[in-house]
Amino acid sequence: MKKNIVYKYKDNLYLNITNRCPVKCVYCIKYRWKSRFRGYYLGLNKEPRFEEVIKELNKKLKIYCNIKEIVFCGYGEPLLRWEILKKVTLWIKKNYPEIKIRINTNGLASAYKKINIPKKLEGLIDTISVSLNAHNQKVYNTLHKTKIKSPFNKIINFIKQAKKYSSKVVITTILHPKIDVDKVKKIAEKLKVEFRQREYLTDYENK
């Protein structure tokens, strides 16, 4: 199957730069949907180089003229490749300054890499959207498998750092029976960031 490095969904373009992730979530559609996403195949046999990403992105931007946002989000954690992400972001800022840039992240790349990634991206990202998907450590451990210790607290710390270096931070969570959505919303309020509830995806949707 053809790998999709850049894919369009609604009014946005999405950048699929890695399939690696420090977390395995019990609800992850990467496995249940067999690396497909609404008509696209997002499996990568190798991670794309900067030049490949730019070539595909530039091609799509010439086809679709009304893109509102470019989002780093595929079937992996994009901030594991923050250096490439930063280079691509700088290219977008230079060539398409009118388009907003968002990162969808699980918030654990800093802990995994042992560096402050939001600081490395200071002033470059319009929105950092963090998938919290739990209201405490116990629930997080139930739904997510990771070698990172105290992951829930590490994500909270990431959100605090993201607030310092990005103009907009959003906490999101899926509507899952084990997750108390109201408590996640209160965490967002306490941290003074935005909150958004996401759909809990089940059967494959080609729409």
Backbone hydrogen bonds in HBPLUS format (Angstrom, degrees):
<---DONOR---> <-ACCEPTOR-->    atom                        ^
c    i                          cat <-CA-CA->   ^        H-A-AA   ^      H-
h    n   atom  resd res      DA  || num        DHA   H-A  angle D-A-AA Bond
n    s   type  num  typ     dist DA aas  dist angle  dist       angle   num
A0004-ASN N   A0041-TYR O   3.22 MM  37  6.11 141.6  2.38 163.3 173.4     1
A0016-ASN N   A0005-ILE O   2.69 MM  11  4.81 174.0  1.69 153.8 155.6     2
A0007-TYR N   A0014-TYR O   2.98 MM   7  5.27 157.1  2.04 143.9 151.4     3
A0014-TYR N   A0007-TYR O   2.73 MM   7  5.27 165.9  1.75 158.9 164.0     4
A0009-TYR N   A0012-ASN O   3.08 MM   3  5.59 161.8  2.11 150.3 155.8     5
A0012-ASN N   A0009-TYR O   3.13 MM   3  5.59 165.8  2.15 132.0 134.2     6
A0068-LYS N   A0011-ASP O   2.95 MM  57  5.90 162.5  1.98 158.7 164.4     7
A0013-LEU N   A0069-GLU O   3.07 MM  56  6.55 156.8  2.13 157.5 164.5     8
A0071-VAL N   A0013-LEU O   2.80 MM  58  6.19 164.5  1.82 160.5 165.8     9
A0015-LEU N   A0071-VAL O   2.74 MM  56  6.08 157.2  1.79 156.0 160.5    10
A0073-CYS N   A0015-LEU O   3.11 MM  58  5.70 135.5  2.32 126.9 139.9    11
A0077-GLU N   A0020-ARG O   2.76 MM  57  6.18 164.0  1.78 161.7 161.4    12
A0024-LYS N   A0145-LYS O   2.86 MM 121  5.01 154.0  1.93 141.1 149.8    13
A0145-LYS N   A0024-LYS O   2.85 MM 121  5.01 161.0  1.88 136.7 143.2    14
A0028-CYS N   A0025-CYS O   3.23 MM   3  5.20 169.8  2.24 108.3 111.1    15
A0026-VAL N   A0143-LEU O   2.98 MM 117  5.55 164.9  2.01 155.7 158.3    16
A0033-TRP N   A0029-ILE O   2.69 MM   4  5.23 152.6  1.76 136.8 143.3    17
A0035-SER N   A0030-LYS O   2.84 MM   5  4.78 155.2  1.90 142.2 149.6    18
A0034-LYS N   A0031-TYR O   3.26 MM   3  4.96 160.9  2.30  96.9 101.7    19
A0036-ARG N   A0033-TRP O   2.98 MM   3  5.45 155.2  2.04 115.0 123.1    20
A0042-LEU N   A0035-SER O   2.69 MM   7  5.36 165.5  1.71 176.2 177.7    21
A0037-PHE N   A0040-TYR O   2.74 MM   3  5.05 152.0  1.82 142.0 146.6    22
A0040-TYR N   A0037-PHE O   3.00 MM   3  5.05 155.0  2.06 108.5 116.6    23
A0052-GLU N   A0049-ARG O   3.04 MM   3  5.23 120.9  2.40 101.4 116.1    24
A0053-VAL N   A0049-ARG O   3.06 MM   4  6.42 160.7  2.10 158.8 163.9    25
A0054-ILE N   A0050-PHE O   3.01 MM   4  6.27 168.0  2.02 159.1 161.7    26
A0055-LYS N   A0051-GLU O   2.99 MM   4  6.07 158.1  2.04 143.1 149.4    27
A0056-GLU N   A0052-GLU O   3.08 MM   4  6.26 168.0  2.09 151.8 154.1    28
A0057-LEU N   A0053-VAL O   2.84 MM   4  5.95 159.3  1.88 151.5 158.5    29
A0058-ASN N   A0054-ILE O   2.84 MM   4  5.82 166.3  1.86 149.7 153.6    30
A0059-LYS N   A0055-LYS O   3.14 MM   4  6.22 152.7  2.22 138.6 146.1    31
A0060-LYS N   A0056-GLU O   3.05 MM   4  6.28 159.6  2.09 147.3 152.0    32
A0061-LEU N   A0057-LEU O   2.91 MM   4  6.12 156.8  1.96 151.9 158.8    33
A0062-LYS N   A0058-ASN O   3.16 MM   4  6.33 135.1  2.37 139.3 149.1    34
A0063-ILE N   A0060-LYS O   3.06 MM   3  5.06 132.5  2.29  95.9 109.2    35
A0064-TYR N   A0060-LYS O   2.82 MM   4  6.04 172.3  1.83 164.0 165.1    36
A0100-LYS N   A0068-LYS O   3.42 MM  32  6.52 154.9  2.49 146.0 141.0    37
A0070-ILE N   A0100-LYS O   2.86 MM  30  6.28 161.1  1.90 157.9 161.9    38
A0102-ARG N   A0070-ILE O   2.92 MM  32  6.26 160.8  1.96 154.1 157.3    39
A0072-PHE N   A0102-ARG O   2.89 MM  30  6.36 161.4  1.92 157.1 159.3    40
A0104-ASN N   A0072-PHE O   3.16 MM  32  6.14 176.8  2.16 152.5 153.1    41
A0080-LEU N   A0077-GLU O   3.10 MM   3  5.88 166.9  2.12 123.7 127.7    42
A0081-ARG N   A0078-PRO O   3.01 MM   3  5.76 161.1  2.05 117.9 123.9    43
A0085-LEU N   A0081-ARG O   2.95 MM   4  6.15 168.5  1.97 158.5 162.1    44
A0086-LYS N   A0082-TRP O   2.81 MM   4  5.88 150.6  1.90 141.8 148.6    45
A0087-LYS N   A0083-GLU O   3.13 MM   4  6.45 156.5  2.19 144.3 149.9    46
A0088-VAL N   A0084-ILE O   2.93 MM   4  6.21 162.6  1.96 158.0 162.5    47
A0089-THR N   A0085-LEU O   2.92 MM   4  6.07 158.1  1.97 146.9 153.4    48
A0090-LEU N   A0086-LYS O   2.96 MM   4  6.20 158.6  2.01 150.4 155.3    49
A0091-TRP N   A0087-LYS O   3.09 MM   4  6.33 150.8  2.18 142.3 150.1    50
A0092-ILE N   A0088-VAL O   2.93 MM   4  6.26 155.9  1.99 151.3 157.8    51
A0093-LYS N   A0089-THR O   2.89 MM   4  6.14 164.4  1.91 154.2 158.3    52
A0094-LYS N   A0090-LEU O   3.05 MM   4  6.19 147.3  2.16 140.1 148.3    53
A0095-ASN N   A0091-TRP O   2.95 MM   4  6.09 161.7  1.98 152.7 157.3    54
A0096-TYR N   A0092-ILE O   2.65 MM   4  5.15 157.5  1.70 146.6 152.8    55
A0099-ILE N   A0096-TYR O   3.11 MM   3  5.85 166.5  2.13 125.1 128.9    56
A0126-ASP N   A0101-ILE O   3.00 MM  25  5.29 129.8  2.26 133.3 148.0    57
A0127-THR N   A0101-ILE O   3.11 MM  26  6.54 149.5  2.21 152.0 156.4    58
A0103-ILE N   A0127-THR O   2.95 MM  24  6.45 150.6  2.03 154.9 164.3    59
A0129-SER N   A0103-ILE O   2.80 MM  26  5.98 169.8  1.81 170.6 173.9    60
A0105-THR N   A0129-SER O   2.90 MM  24  6.19 168.8  1.91 170.2 172.5    61
A0131-SER N   A0105-THR O   2.86 MM  26  6.21 164.6  1.89 162.1 167.1    62
A0112-TYR N   A0108-LEU O   2.95 MM   4  6.14 156.2  2.01 150.4 157.8    63
A0113-LYS N   A0109-ALA O   2.79 MM   4  5.89 163.4  1.81 153.3 157.2    64
A0114-LYS N   A0110-SER O   2.67 MM   4  5.43 123.7  1.98 135.6 150.6    65
A0115-ILE N   A0110-SER O   3.17 MM   5  5.20 141.4  2.33 133.8 142.7    66
A0120-LYS N   A0116-ASN O   3.36 MM   4  6.74 145.6  2.49 141.3 150.8    67
A0120-LYS N   A0117-ILE O   2.90 MM   3  4.97 119.9  2.27 101.0 117.1    68
A0121-LEU N   A0117-ILE O   3.18 MM   4  6.51 131.9  2.42 148.0 161.2    69
A0121-LEU N   A0118-PRO O   3.13 MM   3  5.15 137.7  2.31  95.6 107.5    70
A0122-GLU N   A0119-LYS O   3.29 MM   3  5.02 160.6  2.33 108.0 106.7    71
A0124-LEU N   A0121-LEU O   3.03 MM   3  5.61 166.2  2.05 144.0 143.9    72
A0123-GLY N   A0165-TYR O   3.09 MM  42  6.03 169.2  2.11 157.6 159.0    73
A0128-ILE N   A0168-LYS O   2.93 MM  40  6.40 156.7  1.99 153.2 159.5    74
A0170-VAL N   A0128-ILE O   2.95 MM  42  6.31 160.5  1.99 150.1 153.0    75
A0130-VAL N   A0170-VAL O   2.74 MM  40  6.09 164.6  1.76 174.9 175.5    76
A0172-THR N   A0130-VAL O   2.86 MM  42  6.00 165.9  1.88 152.4 152.1    77
A0132-LEU N   A0172-THR O   2.97 MM  40  6.05 150.2  2.06 160.7 165.3    78
A0140-TYR N   A0136-ASN O   3.03 MM   4  6.24 159.1  2.08 150.5 157.2    79
A0141-ASN N   A0137-GLN O   2.92 MM   4  6.16 163.0  1.94 155.5 159.0    80
A0142-THR N   A0138-LYS O   3.12 MM   4  6.35 141.3  2.28 138.7 149.3    81
A0142-THR N   A0139-VAL O   3.11 MM   3  4.99 122.2  2.46  92.0 107.0    82
A0143-LEU N   A0139-VAL O   3.10 MM   4  6.37 149.1  2.20 150.9 157.6    83
A0144-HIS N   A0140-TYR O   2.87 MM   4  5.80 132.7  2.09 151.6 164.4    84
A0154-LYS N   A0150-SER O   3.12 MM   4  6.39 150.7  2.21 149.0 158.0    85
A0155-ILE N   A0151-PRO O   2.88 MM   4  6.16 148.7  1.98 151.8 159.4    86
A0156-ILE N   A0152-PHE O   3.10 MM   4  6.44 158.2  2.15 148.1 153.8    87
A0157-ASN N   A0153-ASN O   3.01 MM   4  6.25 156.9  2.07 144.9 150.9    88
A0158-PHE N   A0154-LYS O   2.93 MM   4  6.18 149.3  2.02 140.4 149.2    89
A0159-ILE N   A0155-ILE O   2.92 MM   4  6.25 155.6  1.98 152.6 158.5    90
A0160-LYS N   A0156-ILE O   3.08 MM   4  6.41 154.8  2.15 146.7 153.2    91
A0161-GLN N   A0157-ASN O   3.02 MM   4  6.33 153.5  2.09 148.4 155.3    92
A0162-ALA N   A0158-PHE O   2.77 MM   4  6.01 156.9  1.83 152.3 159.6    93
A0163-LYS N   A0159-ILE O   3.01 MM   4  6.23 148.7  2.11 146.4 153.4    94
A0164-LYS N   A0161-GLN O   3.00 MM   3  5.30 131.7  2.24 102.8 115.5    95
A0165-TYR N   A0162-ALA O   3.17 MM   3  5.37 131.7  2.42 100.4 112.4    96
A0166-SER N   A0162-ALA O   2.90 MM   4  5.71 127.4  2.18 157.5 165.0    97
A0194-GLU N   A0169-VAL O   3.11 MM  25  6.37 152.3  2.19 164.4 156.3    98
A0171-ILE N   A0194-GLU O   2.86 MM  23  6.16 171.2  1.87 147.9 146.8    99
A0196-ARG N   A0171-ILE O   2.94 MM  25  6.37 145.8  2.06 155.2 159.4   100
A0173-THR N   A0196-ARG O   3.21 MM  23  6.81 141.3  2.37 150.1 158.6   101
A0198-ARG N   A0173-THR O   2.69 MM  25  5.72 167.5  1.70 151.5 152.4   102
A0176-HIS N   A0174-ILE O   3.07 MM   2  5.67 116.0  2.49 109.1  92.4   103
A0175-LEU N   A0198-ARG O   3.16 MM  23  6.38 132.7  2.39 158.5 163.4   104
A0179-ILE N   A0176-HIS O   2.98 MM   3  5.34 157.6  2.03 116.6 123.9   105
A0183-LYS N   A0180-ASP O   3.07 MM   3  5.47 125.3  2.38 106.1 119.3   106
A0184-VAL N   A0180-ASP O   3.18 MM   4  6.60 150.6  2.27 149.2 157.9   107
A0185-LYS N   A0181-VAL O   2.91 MM   4  6.20 156.2  1.97 150.7 157.6   108
A0186-LYS N   A0182-ASP O   2.99 MM   4  6.27 146.9  2.11 139.5 148.3   109
A0187-ILE N   A0183-LYS O   3.04 MM   4  6.33 143.3  2.18 139.6 149.0   110
A0187-ILE N   A0184-VAL O   3.11 MM   3  5.02 120.8  2.48  92.4 107.3   111
A0188-ALA N   A0184-VAL O   3.05 MM   4  6.43 155.0  2.12 149.2 155.3   112
A0189-GLU N   A0185-LYS O   2.96 MM   4  6.30 154.0  2.03 146.0 153.4   113
A0190-LYS N   A0186-LYS O   2.87 MM   4  6.07 156.1  1.93 145.5 151.9   114
A0191-LEU N   A0187-ILE O   2.96 MM   4  6.19 151.0  2.04 146.8 154.5   115
A0192-LYS N   A0188-ALA O   2.88 MM   4  5.93 109.7  2.39 133.7 151.5   116
A0193-VAL N   A0188-ALA O   3.00 MM   5  5.29 169.3  2.01 147.6 151.1   117
A0192-LYS N   A0189-GLU O   3.08 MM   3  4.81 145.3  2.21  92.9 103.5   118
